[in-house]
Structures are given as structure tokens and as C-alpha cells.
């Protein structure tokens, strides 16, 4: 835990900077960064910060191929993006056995990536928001996906594998699909069951 605190303190300026950019200027493409643990240089934390664009999985794989790191955890800060690429990244995280953490926000398809972690942790004041998947552009013309679609069943199967809990997986999927695509349902509060640990102390803002 002490190593994680040191790592996150080291990236404090990095994360806050991109949070301000995101809220002030809109979407920005995902950025990747590796931080090695102080006491064990063979262990590392991967930072994924920004929107998941079309083809993001290839960008993600390319970044990982550029160095040799024994990654143990992933810190996520994203407003989401293309679901298929997010699922591919989530599958990679899950198969690698990495933990996932959210300190600030993780919305839309980022939630799938967060849930793919072996152990999942979120700061109590962080925002984890979900809504129904959609096709098209929310600012113009789009079609909201509906319950019992092929995608609905695919996501339920994926989350059931990640969480190893059919009941909670079904609850999360149904809450997503009950929330219109232009809205956002806040999951990281006491009104919802959530399969992650909620931390009362922030690494970034304490």
C-alpha cells in the first residue's frame, strides 16, 4: 500500500493536469505512462488517461511492446469511448491479473475496463458513471442499444467472467441499460452494490 501511495503522489500533477484539460476543453485521446515501484523496480503501475478512441487497443498494445515491465496495477481516468476497444483492453487487463484503481473519474466504457481488474479500488469521491451503449454520435444522430440485444448478452457474459458473480453482473448491466445514453448513472455511492473496495482516503488529495 505504501508503494501505491508513493506512486500516485508522484503522478499527482499528471492526473490533475489531464483532469483539468478534460473538463475544460473536452475529449482528449488516451495517454499511457508507466511508473516503477520505488522498493521493487520490477513492479510497475500503468496509467491510462484519456478517451478510448477507435483503434485504441492497437495503440495500447504498441505502448506495452515498447518496454518490459512487470505491471501489477492500472490507474484509470477516462470518460470512455469506443466500446469494442475498451473490451479488448479490459480482456487484456483481466487475463494479465492486474488490479484496477480509480481516483478521479471513470465513465462509460471505462467502467468495463475498471471491472476487469483482479482487485478493484475507488476513492469514495471519485465518479464512476454508466449509461446504455449507443451507436452513432450523441451530439447528432444516435441509436441507443436496448436490453436483450446481442450486445447486452455479450456484456453480461463478459462481466460475469470478470466478477465471477452473476447477480451483481446482471444488476450492473441492467442499471447501465436503464440509463439513457445521454445521461450518467453514478455507481460509486451507497445506493448501489458495487464489486470494488471504496477508499475513504484519497491518494491524490489527502
Phi, psi and omega per residue, in radians:
X1 nan -0.720 3.124
X2 -1.056 -0.676 3.115
X3 -1.102 -0.709 -3.130
X4 -1.130 -0.723 3.128
X5 -1.051 -0.765 -3.138
X6 -1.109 -0.733 -3.126
X7 -1.084 -0.820 -3.085
X8 -1.210 -0.614 3.054
X9 -1.065 -0.666 -3.141
X10 -1.148 -0.501 -3.099
X11 -1.783 0.193 -3.099
X12 -0.927 -0.890 -3.104
X13 -1.121 -0.640 -3.120
X14 -1.085 -0.840 -3.084
X15 -1.230 -0.761 -3.135
X16 -1.093 -0.693 3.126
X17 -1.000 -0.857 -3.089
X18 -1.281 -0.459 3.033
X19 -1.120 -0.750 3.133
X20 -1.160 -0.709 3.105
X21 -1.079 -0.764 -3.100
X22 -1.084 -0.802 -3.100
X23 -1.304 -0.496 -3.047
X24 -1.541 -0.659 -2.989
X25 -2.095 0.029 3.103
X26 1.646 -2.677 -2.989
X27 -1.178 2.581 2.985
X28 -2.471 2.556 -3.079
X29 -1.224 2.708 -3.069
X30 -1.086 2.439 3.040
X31 -2.035 2.572 -3.118
X32 -2.165 2.472 3.122
X33 -2.632 2.545 3.119
X34 -1.961 2.342 3.013
X35 -2.136 2.161 3.112
X36 -1.455 2.526 3.104
X37 -1.220 2.485 -3.094
X38 -1.093 -0.829 -3.035
X39 -1.469 -0.325 3.138
X40 -2.419 1.661 -3.059
X41 -1.151 -0.205 3.119
X42 -1.458 -0.206 3.126
X43 -1.810 2.518 -3.069
X44 -2.513 2.745 3.035
X45 -2.004 2.317 3.107
X46 -1.700 2.282 3.061
X47 -1.793 2.186 3.013
X48 -2.025 1.992 -2.973
X49 -2.329 1.876 3.092
X50 2.321 -3.122 -3.052
X51 -1.363 2.558 3.134
X52 -1.543 1.858 -3.085
X53 -1.610 2.939 3.059
X54 -1.075 2.246 -3.084
X55 1.485 0.161 -3.078
X56 -1.085 -0.564 -3.113
X57 -1.068 -0.703 3.124
X58 -1.147 -0.657 3.070
X59 -1.113 -0.725 3.108
X60 -1.073 -0.831 3.141
X61 -1.143 -0.694 3.128
X62 -1.085 -0.740 3.124
X63 -1.071 -0.791 -3.116
X64 -1.130 -0.553 -3.085
X65 -1.290 -0.258 -3.074
X66 -1.402 -0.164 3.140
X67 -2.666 2.893 3.104
X68 -1.902 1.948 -3.097
X69 -2.398 2.411 3.048
X70 -1.614 1.471 -3.068
X71 -1.315 2.348 3.118
X72 -2.025 -0.341 -3.105
X73 -2.642 2.789 -3.136
X74 -2.270 2.219 3.032
X75 -1.739 2.202 -3.063
X76 -1.925 2.378 2.966
X77 -2.542 1.801 -3.018
X78 -2.765 2.570 3.006
X79 -1.639 0.208 3.073
X80 1.630 -2.685 -3.090
X81 2.572 -2.472 -3.060
X82 -1.160 2.129 -3.015
X83 -1.173 -0.731 -3.089
X84 -1.080 -0.716 3.108
X85 -1.210 -0.664 3.106
X86 -1.091 -0.692 3.121
X87 -1.129 -0.728 3.131
X88 -1.095 -0.753 3.102
X89 -1.147 -0.723 3.117
X90 -1.064 -0.739 3.116
X91 -1.083 -0.678 3.118
X92 -1.130 -0.788 3.110
X93 -1.042 -0.788 -3.101
X94 -1.124 -0.806 -3.133
X95 -1.166 -0.480 3.135
X96 -1.404 -0.230 -3.140
X97 1.272 0.471 -3.127
X98 -1.446 2.611 3.002
X99 -1.449 2.747 3.104
X100 -2.215 2.535 -3.096
X101 -2.422 2.538 3.043
X102 -2.255 2.161 3.112
X103 -1.860 -0.464 -3.030
X104 -2.129 -1.251 3.133
X105 -2.678 2.642 3.097
X106 -2.679 1.872 -3.020
X107 -2.135 2.792 3.011
X108 1.008 -2.214 -3.077
X109 -1.165 -0.305 3.064
X110 -1.067 -0.513 3.141
X111 -1.060 -0.672 3.105
X112 -1.082 -0.732 3.109
X113 -1.121 -0.740 3.121
X114 -1.069 -0.769 -3.100
X115 -1.232 -0.228 -3.117
X116 -1.368 -0.198 -3.079
X117 -1.183 2.650 3.078
X118 -1.117 -0.929 2.979
X119 -2.079 2.398 -3.039
X120 -2.128 2.335 -3.109
X121 -2.372 2.409 3.099
X122 -2.401 2.412 3.017
X123 -1.175 2.456 -3.014
X124 -1.068 -0.441 3.136
X125 -1.701 0.079 3.077
X126 -1.324 2.793 -3.099
X127 -1.936 2.111 3.079
X128 -2.104 1.831 -2.985
X129 -2.039 2.436 -3.103
X130 -2.248 2.719 3.039
X131 -2.756 3.009 -3.130
X132 -1.189 2.404 3.045
X133 -1.065 2.766 -3.129
X134 -2.600 2.879 3.087
X135 -2.041 2.306 3.122
X136 1.905 -2.625 -3.043
X137 -2.156 2.085 -3.111
X138 -1.046 -0.456 -3.112
X139 -1.389 -0.290 -3.113
X140 -2.241 -1.820 -3.117
X141 -1.907 2.268 3.129
X142 -2.606 2.803 3.083
X143 -2.177 2.136 3.141
X144 -1.369 2.344 3.079
X145 -1.259 2.616 -3.045
X146 -2.004 2.757 3.100
X147 -1.005 2.597 3.117
X148 1.219 0.219 3.012
X149 -1.319 3.015 3.094
X150 -1.088 -0.671 3.136
X151 -1.184 -0.694 3.092
X152 -0.970 -0.874 -3.111
X153 -1.194 -0.589 3.091
X154 -1.126 -0.795 3.140
X155 -1.141 -0.674 3.100
X156 -1.094 -0.728 3.118
X157 -1.124 -0.732 -3.140
X158 -1.113 -0.859 -3.120
X159 -1.144 -0.630 3.104
X160 -1.073 -0.631 3.104
X161 -1.251 -0.737 3.126
X162 -1.113 -0.820 -2.967
X163 -1.633 -0.304 -3.092
X164 0.940 0.665 -3.134
X165 -2.622 1.815 -3.059
X166 -1.151 -0.711 -3.081
X167 -1.089 -0.897 -3.125
X168 -1.160 -0.671 3.105
X169 -1.042 -0.754 3.121
X170 -1.139 -0.714 3.132
X171 -1.061 -0.790 -3.116
X172 -1.133 -0.814 -3.140
X173 -1.066 -0.767 -3.132
X174 -1.136 -0.664 3.101
X175 -1.151 -0.658 3.072
X176 -1.053 -0.873 -3.050
X177 -1.294 -0.340 3.072
X178 -1.433 -0.136 -3.119
X179 -1.810 2.067 -3.135
X180 -0.942 2.612 -3.027
X181 -1.064 -0.484 -3.133
X182 -1.519 -0.061 3.115
X183 -1.832 3.075 3.101
X184 -2.470 2.152 3.099
X185 -1.641 2.124 3.134
X186 -1.370 2.059 -3.087
X187 -1.674 -0.388 -3.004
X188 -1.566 1.017 3.067
X189 -2.525 3.099 -3.052
X190 -1.280 -0.098 -3.118
X191 -1.479 -0.080 -3.091
X192 -2.295 2.558 2.931
X193 -1.319 2.320 3.128
X194 -2.421 2.373 -3.102
X195 -1.493 0.868 3.054
X196 -2.572 2.792 3.120
X197 -1.510 2.305 3.114
X198 -1.751 2.148 -3.121
X199 -1.676 2.321 -3.141
X200 -1.467 -0.300 3.125
X201 -1.899 2.207 3.129
X202 -1.486 2.358 3.042
X203 -1.218 -0.564 -3.042
X204 -1.480 -0.670 -2.952
X205 -1.961 0.124 3.134
X206 -1.433 nan nan
